[in-house]
Amino acid sequence: MVSALLTAAAGTAGLLLSSCGDAGGPNGSLQGELIIGDEKDATMTAAMTGPLERVGACIGIGSVLVVWPAHTTWESSTSTLTLPGGKSYTLGQELETGGGSISQKTLAENSKDLAQAFAECNAPENDDVWVM
């Protein structure tokens, strides 16, 4: 079960969007099975804990699609995600991360690259996305 301080994230996400990305939100692109964010688009302070899982055709936490930080890698042969700094997780392994929740629709409206990535992931359109 994914647990998150989504109330805190929802309360701060609107404020944080005004200071990140050129069009009012984070930007990123699909790289293999990961959506990778641009270098330090936003700073959000909520927390989420859950298992590393597939969300559509991409990798997320629980059932939540994630925009992973720049320099995150995915090794498909071992199903291993490696975050910047070297910490690695395999599918099904529990991880705790900081970030915040933003509606997929808002992110897609502000970034053509993210809109394309969400479509290629086949993720549910009305779900929120976790941005690290």
Buried (B, 14 or more C-beta within 10 A) or exposed (E): EBEBBBEBBBEBBEEBBEEBBEEBBBBBBBBEBBBBBBEEBBEBEBBBBBBBBEBBEBBBBBBBBBBBBBEBBBEEEEBBBBBEEEEEBEEEEEBEBBBBBBBBBBBBBBBEBBBEBBEBBEBEEEBBBBBB
